[in-house]
Amino acid sequence: MSQSISATRLATLAGDFARSPAYVGLADALRELIGDGRIGYDTRLPSERDLTAALGVSRTTVTRAYAVLRESGFAEARHGSGTFTRLPGGPTRAYDRALWPTDVTPGVIDLVCAAATAPPGIAAAYAEAATELPAYLGGHGYYPAGLPDLQAVIASSYDERGLPTVPEQIIVTAGALAASAVVGCALAGPRDRVLMESPTYPNAVQALRTGGGRLVSIPLDPEGWDLDAVAGVLAKRRPRLVHLMPDHHNPTGLVMSDEERATYARLLARHDGIAVVDEAHHSLRLDGGAAERPFASYSPDAVTVGSASKSVWGGLRLGWIRAPRGLVDRLTRARIGLDLGAPVFEQLVLTKLLAGDFDAVLTAHRDRLRQQRDALVAAMEAQLPDWTFRRPSGGMALWCRLPATGATALVDEVERRGVLMAPGPSFAPEGGLDRYLRFPYTVPVPQLEEAVTRLAEAWAVVRSGTTTPPGRERQGGVLVA
Ligand SMILES: Cc1ncc(COP(=O)(O)O)c(C=O)c1O
């Protein structure tokens, strides 16, 4: 059944829209609200008369704004029942704020999933691990905390970073996302609040709320953390868990300074919050320089989540939790309620890689990402000079600010040209950010350059207010009739 939104509520959400001319400003504001999910798909909009009164504008302004919405695919009038919200790409564009890796057809450039192909040397590690597997086949194969050798080598990677860790503090999981689900299940029940940043890595929102925790979000400025705002939210909302990505935050690429880590940790201690530190991207430091200390070295209660997906390969499906000793039992018990351990073979592969010349693997990986990042930055500056972004010092993506709202419509338009991307609202746990687009530099340079060309074409179409007529979609990079 369709929902409806009152004129007063809509007037509050639309806020102080641009008035030159007013109908364009109002249409833009409504497109943003519909595009980023703050007004849901198939919601009945207020009557023109009610909205005119609530906004204090002329009736023509509202009539013309609704007409613009209908023409651009953001609304549909149903005879006798009113005007309902739509999205240019149909209901599948009503973002559920989770990124779905897809199997794309050849020629389509997939930039939804920010994940690179495996660096050299991975197949050899699999082959070597196969020779060790027979030794495990006589046992039951269940290792709820992980293979002891892998726990040990992961623990020593924290020692090397200046965070003393014993193997018993490590729980190996099937990826960092599964690790976050374990943490959410163990530490945040229905009475607890879970603080997420906006933007954030969307799949973590769902994972950390596995135990029923309630979502609270805090804006993260593209320029950095506002620790006064953090202090305010911690004091007022008292979240039990606070999700952080201090090392190459996804999607902004931000890195938290040591000073900020120390302050953040003090605030958490004062308000009994536990940091869940997602370090999935921490090894993707592309510009050298001394690394910051791990967040957990400032915050002994923090639970850290790690992943082999970004440093090695997503197909390994391995991650881990590094927990304070006092929480290990509780986390292991929660883990057993979800699964009984990660696959032995993949754990052997990762053990080989981490215990071998892992720096060589990382160096090859980083060199490739650095080259791709620099090529993407150059292509964006050349073809979309009025877009802005910070050049990230690591991680896998540019977080781009568009000169106007419209990322949702843009993603639909560029998909017709064979490029799949995730718009800002996908990264906003409670809506917003339709002025942003994440652009991962995880594919080879020619594909990145082609994607920028198609993006610039699509953006020109979106800005002109026209969209590609049905039946003229591009497939595999070719415009088909
Ligand atoms: C910040 C962050 N955390 C976790 C994950 C998921 O990691 P995994 O593949 O280990 O489950 C990702 C993947 O994109 C990520 O970006």
Ligand as a Chemical Component Dictionary entry (heavy atoms), coordinates in Angstrom:
data_LIG
# 
_chem_comp.id                   LIG 
_chem_comp.type                 NON-POLYMER 
_chem_comp.pdbx_formal_charge   0 
_chem_comp.three_letter_code    LIG 
# 
loop_
_chem_comp_atom.comp_id 
_chem_comp_atom.atom_id 
_chem_comp_atom.alt_atom_id 
_chem_comp_atom.type_symbol 
_chem_comp_atom.charge 
_chem_comp_atom.model_Cartn_x 
_chem_comp_atom.model_Cartn_y 
_chem_comp_atom.model_Cartn_z 
_chem_comp_atom.pdbx_ordinal 
LIG C1 C1 C 0 34.929 -0.805 4.985 1  
LIG C2 C2 C 0 34.600 -2.196 4.574 2  
LIG N1 N1 N 0 34.377 -3.122 5.510 3  
LIG C3 C3 C 0 34.070 -4.395 5.194 4  
LIG C4 C4 C 0 33.978 -4.782 3.882 5  
LIG C5 C5 C 0 33.624 -6.191 3.583 6  
LIG O1 O1 O 0 34.752 -6.952 3.694 7  
LIG P1 P1 P 0 34.742 -8.541 3.495 8  
LIG O2 O2 O 0 34.806 -8.799 2.023 9  
LIG O3 O3 O 0 35.971 -8.988 4.227 10 
LIG O4 O4 O 0 33.498 -9.076 4.112 11 
LIG C6 C6 C 0 34.205 -3.864 2.871 12 
LIG C7 C7 C 0 34.079 -4.246 1.475 13 
LIG O5 O5 O 0 33.956 -3.426 0.592 14 
LIG C8 C8 C 0 34.525 -2.533 3.227 15 
LIG O6 O6 O 0 34.748 -1.606 2.307 16 
# 
loop_
_chem_comp_bond.comp_id 
_chem_comp_bond.atom_id_1 
_chem_comp_bond.atom_id_2 
_chem_comp_bond.value_order 
_chem_comp_bond.pdbx_ordinal 
LIG C1 C2 SING 1  
LIG C2 N1 SING 2  
LIG C2 C8 DOUB 3  
LIG N1 C3 DOUB 4  
LIG C3 C4 SING 5  
LIG C4 C5 SING 6  
LIG C4 C6 DOUB 7  
LIG C5 O1 SING 8  
LIG O1 P1 SING 9  
LIG P1 O2 DOUB 10 
LIG P1 O3 SING 11 
LIG P1 O4 SING 12 
LIG C6 C7 SING 13 
LIG C6 C8 SING 14 
LIG C7 O5 DOUB 15 
LIG C8 O6 SING 16 
# 
